[in-house]
């Protein structure tokens, strides 16, 4: 269930970036098709972030340290471009037009995803009790 919630949250974050930036294009006809495309793109983005991003971050660890973590923005933009490339190759109607759009898009996706994931329950955290509630 948590996987589905995270997938929907990432799809919503990608939808916000697509809506705000003219350089990110979604070429689906109806609303249902757009939702399906965004879910597929969110799945691709999740796989790219789970498989490619850790390797790329490890290889560029020195640059990340020298820039005090700011190079992670560049890595996130490259992951968004890679997601766009994979989506284009498999025929999903979603495209990012250039590095600077990807950089701004990755910031938007990160912020929106952070906010949405803040509301998802953490399975490692015990349930909260109301203040003053007795057991």
Buried (B, 14 or more C-beta within 10 A) or exposed (E): EEEEBBBBBBBBBBBBBBEEBEBBBBEBEEEEEBBBBBBBBBBBBBEBBEEBBEEBBEEBEEBBEEEEEEBBBBBBBBBBBBBBEBBEEEEBBBBBBEEEBBBBBBBBBBEBBEEBBEEEEEEEEEEEEEEEEEE
